[in-house]
Amino acid sequence: MELRFYNSMTRQLEPFTALEPGKVGMYTCGPTVYNFAHIGNFRAYLFEDFLKRTLEFAGYEVKQVMNLTDVDDKTIRGSQAAGKPLKEYTKPYIEAFFADLKVLNVEPAAVYPAATDHIAEMQKLIAALFEKGIAYKSEDGSVYFSVERFPGYGKLAHLDRSALRSGVRIAADEYEKEGVGDFALWKGWDEKDGDVVWDAPWGRGRPGWHLECSAMSMKYLGESFDLHTGGIDNLFPHHENEIAQAEAVTGKPFVHTWMHCAHLRVNGQKMSKSLGNFFTLRDLLEKGYTGREIRYVLLNAQYRQPLNFTFEALAAARTALARIDGCVEALQARVKSGAADNGERVPSHLEAFGAALADDLNAPEAFAALFTLVREANGALNGTLSAAGAQAVLDELARMDKVLGFIFFGAAKAEAEIPAEIAALAEARAQARAAKNWAESDRLRDELAAKGWSVRDSKAGQELKPLAK
């Protein structure tokens, strides 16, 4: 199974070859934990989950690293507005993020490094850039990367250097930069940062956002690694600056393949609170949709194409998943019946499924292979399909679901008795909702999700179900 991915660096489809046979190092730009992640963020995280699962489907062992940006302008402003220390402010958003990933059945990364836990690595990288003569300190104590001193700048965005100098106005708080294209490695302490500050040889301050990812990715994946992913909005300047910081120090290629997903739009428009089309995952769950339905919609498009998110698409996902569920339940019933093996088999569509994945993660074609299998399985179930033939289809569906992550095989589990601990949490949530304590209600819902249970509100009350895997 030869994988072909679009490499943003070369702007073309390329056969994927791992730097180390059978193993892939993959870095993912994770959330800035100043608020709940929205569905645009999750479009990117699900694309990356789909990519990771595809690599595993192809036989690779994947080490994924996803960072948590817990120190930047937004987290500092938020913590100060809330009157809380930075770590205390970001903690509930980090917990909510992990709960959301579980609801969406996103495979865990190997490491989730937080920026505030890796200041030493960042300072080491800055020190190396000073030694190379590429970093310089301004009068206010900030440290900048000089684009002019590093000839390799502009690889990913294919920049004309003149564009970094012409027609650009320097912001008032960056007047001490040598060049308009230079970017901050370290921000000198300012009273608006309060107690969010670290000592450094060049002066007290805090790291720049771009620096964080370079330092953490190289710590966990090495100076050169296979894959770096993110949303298209990260391509410039964030990923371009990551390349510059790393390669200026190591002199080695930083990343072999760069992959970026396109934006998500809602009802054909850019997501915006002012337009009323801005949704977090919990907003959609509160409306009665499931993580499985949301995952289905966010995956059902080629990742490099803009995805238009609509409630009609969610309704269609519910119908499509019910069709798959019905097929699975019928197959399970046929297996349970013990019908004698007559040699009949439903044709396999695993090759077509794999070919779609190998073609730059062509999700629509992969979905088509899945539904062709379901249609033909339903036809065979109306005939003389044996227990062995039904089990063969279930095995193929399970193989596909290793990548898709939304087929539910647990009808029996869904009917299981609700554990006492889960029932108690659900009752506490019902009381919080009755008291209109929405923050506590949300917290308890996240705790239930973390323990593997979804909760849906209806006129009849709360409905608890094990999360479909």
N, C-alpha and C positions, 0 to 999 in steps of 0.2 A: 504494500500500500504506500505509494509515493505521494506525499503531501505537497501541495503547491499553495503558497501563500503570497499575498500582495505585500511586498516590502516597501514601506513608505520611504525608506532611504533611497532605493533605486527607482522607485515608481514603476515597478513591474512585477508580474507574477514570477515567482522563482520556486524551483524545487527546494524543499526544506531539508537541510542536513544539519544534524546536531553536532556541536563542537566535540562532544564526547559520545561515542556510539551508544545508543539506547537510553541516554539521559538528557533531560532538557532543564536548563535553568531559565526561569521566567519571572520577570518583575512586573508588578501591576501598580499603577498609581492609585492609591486608595483614597478614602474620604478625608476631608477636612472636618474634624468633629466639633463643629460649633452649632450644629443643628441636626435635625433628622435628615437622612439622605432622601432625595426625591427620585421619582421614577426615571428621570433622565440619567441620574447617576447609575441606577440599577440596570439601565440598558447596557452601559459599559461593563459593569461587573458580571452580567450574565453572558455577554459576548466573551469575556475572558474565561468564564467558567466553561462555556461551550468549547472554546479553544483548548483548554486544559483537558477536558474530557475526550476531545477528539485525539489529542496526542496520546492519551492513555489507551484509547481504542486502537490506535495504530501500534501500540506496544511499547511506548516510551514510559520511562519513569520520570515524573515531573516534579521538580522542586519549585513551588511558587512562593514568591515573597510579595506581600501586599502591605504597604506602609500605612500608618495612621498619622496624619498631620495634626498634631495636637498643640503646635505653637506657630502662630502667624498673626497677622493683624486682626482677623476675624475672631479667632479664639480668645485673643487678649481683650478685644473690645467687649466680647460677650461676657467674659468672666468678670470684668470690671463693672459692667452694667448690672450683673447679677449679684455683685458684692461677694464673690467666691474666689478662692484660690484657683489657679488655672487647672490643676489636676482634678479638683473636686467638680469644676464646671464641665470639663470634657468627659468625665467618667460615665454619666448616664447616656450620653450620645454614643459613646463607644459600645456600651452594653446594648443599646437599641440597635446599632448597626449589626452586631453579631446576631441578635434575635431576628432581624430582617433577613439576613443571609440564610438563616435556618428555615424561615418561612418559605423562602424562594428555592430551597434545596440546592444552595450553592456549596460546592465542595470546599472544605476549609483549606486555606493556604498552609504551607509548612511553617511560615513565620509571619507574624504581624508586628513588625517593629514600629514603636512609637518614636517620634522625633525627639521628644524630651529625654528619652533613654539613651540617645546616641550622640550627645553633644561632643564627647571626646573624639569620636570618629570624624565628626565634622570639622573640629578644630585641627585635627591632624591633616585633613585634606587642605584646609586653608594654609597651614604652615608649609605644606609641600608646594602650593601655588606661589607663596612668597619666595621660596627658594628658587623656583623656576623663573622668577621675575615677572610673573603674569598677574599676581595680585598686588594691589596697592591700597594704602590707607588714606582716607580723606580727613580733613581737619575735624569733622564732627565725630570721628572714631569709627565710622563705617569702613568696611573693606569691600573693594570692588574687583571684579574680574575684568581685565582689559582685553576687549575683543581685538584690538589692533595688534596686541602682542602675541596673539595666538592665530597663526595662519589657517588652522583647520576649522575656524568658526564658519557655520553656515551649511554644513553637510546635509542635514536632514531637510531643512527648509529651502535649500538651494538658493541662498541669499546672494544678491549682488551687494558687495560691501558698501558701494556708494549709497545704497538705500539706508544704511545705518547712519549715514552722515548728513544726508540732504533732506530738507523739508521736515525735520523733526524738532519739536520744541521740547527742551528739557524742563521737566517739572520743577516747581520751586524748591521742593525738598531734596532734589538731586543735583543742585547746581555745582557741587564740588566734584562731579564725575569728570574724568578726563575725556571720555567720549560718550556720545548719546546712546550707543549700543551697549555700553558696559552695564553689568548687572551686579546687584548686591550679593556678596557671599556672607557678610556679617553686618548687622545693623547696630551701630553704636547706640548705647543706652540713651533713651529719651524718657522724660518723666511720665509721658503717657503710657509707657510700658509697665509702670509700677514696679512690682517685685519680680517680674518675669525677666530675669537677667542672669548671665553667667560670666564669670571671669575668664579672660583670655590674655595671652601674651601681648596682643595688640590693643587691648582695652575691653572694658565690660560691654556686654551687649547680648544679642541673640542671633541665631542663624537665619539666613535667607531661605526661602522656600525651595528654590532650585537645588541648593546645596544638600538639603536633607536627603533627597532621593539618590543622588550620586553616592553619598557616603554610605547609606544603608544598603543599596543594591550591591555595591562592591564588597561590603562586609560579608554578606550572606551568599553571594553568587560568584564572587571573584572579579578580577579586573576586566575580564571579557566573558560575556555570557550570551545565551542563545536568543532570547525573546524579551522585548519590552513592549508593553501594551498600554493603551489609554484611549481617552476620547480624542477626537480630531482637534478639539480646542487646546489640548496639551502639546500638540506638535511644535508650535512656536508661541512663546519663547521657551516654555518649560523644558521640553525634551531636547531642544537645541542647546540649551544651557547645560543640561546634564551631560551631554556628549562633550562639550567644551571642557567642563571641570574635570571629568574623568580622563579624557585622552591627553589633556595638557600635562597631567601628572604622570600617567603610565606610559604614554607613547604607544599604546596598543588600541586596536579597535574596541570600542566600548560594548556595542551590541551588534549581533549578527543580523537580526531581523526585527524591524519595527512594524507594529500593527496598530492601526487606529480605527475606531468605529465612528460612524457618522452620528449626527445629532438626532435626538428624539423630538418630534413635534406632537402637539396635542390638538386634534381636530384641525390639522393643517396649519397651526400657528405655533410660534415659539412659546414655550411654556413661561407663564408670567403670572404672578399673584394678582396684578392689576386686571388681567383678563379673566381671572377666575378659573384658569385651567392648570394651576400648579398643584401637583399631587405628590404627597409622600406615600410610601407603601401603606402605612397605617391609615391614611385617608381612604384608600381603596378597600382595605380590609373592613373598615368601619361601614362602608357602603354594601358590604356583604359578599365581596369577591374574595376568592381564595388565592393563596400564594401560587398554587398550581396553575390557575387560570392566568394570572399575571405573568408567570414565567413563560407560558405558552405564547402569549402575545408578544412579549419582548424578544423572544427568540425567533419568531416566525418572519424573518426578513434577512436578507444578506447584510452582514454587519457594516459593509462600506456604503450602504444605501440609507438615506434618511428613513426613519421609521415614524409613521403617523399613528399615534396612539388614540384610539377612540373607545367609547363604551360599547359601541356596536361590535368592535373587535373582541372585547371581553365577553359579550354575549355569545358570539360565534365560537369563542374558545370553550365556553361552557358546554355548548352543543357538541363540539368536536370531541371533547374529553369524555362526555357521557357516551358517545359512540364507541370510543376506545374501551371505556369501562365495561360497557355491555358485552363487547367482544371478549374481553379478558374473563369476565364472569362466566360466560357461556363456555369458553375453553376450559376453565377450571372445573365446571360442572361435568364436561365431557370426560376430562381426566378422571374425575371422581367416580364416574359411571363404570369405569373399567372396560369400556367397549373394546372388543377383541381387535387386535391389529390386523387390518386387511391390506396393509402396504400403502394406503393412500396418504399422500403428503401434500400440503400446500406449498407451491413453489416458493423458494427463498428469494427475498428481496434485500438481503444483507449486503450483497455486492453492490447493488445500485445505491443503497444507503451509504456505504463506505466511499463509493466514488464521488457522491455529492459532498461529503465531508472533506475529501481530499482536494476538491476543487474550490479552494479558498473558502471553506466553511459555507457551502451553498445550502443554507438551512431550508429554503423553500423546496428544493429538490429532495432533501433528506426527509422532510415532512411528507412529500409525495410518495416516497418509497414506503413510509410507515403506513399511510392510508391505503395504498394498493394492497399491502399485506393484510390489513384489517378487512378490506372489502372481500378479498379472496378467501380469507378465513371464515367470514360470515357465510359465504356461499357454501363452503365445504361443511360447515356446521349444520346447514340445512339438509345436507345429504348424509353420507355414511362415514364421516371422519371418525377415526378411532381415537381411543385415549392416547395412544402413542403419537398419532398425528397431531392431536391437540397440544400435547406437551411439547412437540417440536416447535410449534408456533409460539407458545409461551416462552420457550427458551430464546427464540429469535427476538421477540418483543423485549425480553429482559436485556438482551445484548444491545439493542437499540437504545433502551432506556438508560444504559450506562452513560450515554451522551446526552440524551434528551432531558432526563430527570423529571418527567411529569407523568409517566404511566403509573397507575395505582394498581398494585397487585394484592392489596390487603383488605379485601371486603370482610373477611373474617375478623381481622384485627379491629376494623371500625366498629364492629358490634360487641367488642370486648367490654367488660365491666370497667368503669372509670375508677382509677385508683383514688383512695381517700384523700391523698395529698392534692391531687388535681381538682377533685370536687371542692375541697376547702378553698383553694385559690379562686376557683370559678365563683363560689359563693361570696367571697370577699370582693371580687370584682363587681358582682351584681349589686352589692351594698354600696360600693363606691359610685356606681352609675346612678343608683337611686338617690344618692346624696349629691349628685352632679359634681363629684370630685373626679373630673376627667383625667387629671394628671395621674392620680392613683389607679384609675381604671386602665389607662394606657400602660402603666408600669406592670400591672398584674397580667395584662394581655401579653406583654413582652416576656414575662416570666413563664407563662404558660407555653408560649412558642419555644422558648429555650428548653423547656422540658418535653417538647415534642407534641404539643396539642394546639390546635387552632380553635378559636371561639368565634361564633357568628351570632349576631344579635337579630332577633325577629320579634314579632308581636307576641309570640308564645314564650319568649324568654331567650336565654342563652342556649346555644347548641354547641356541644363539645365533640371534636373529632380528632383522632390521631392524625398528625400531619402525613399526607401522602408522600411517599418517597419515590 
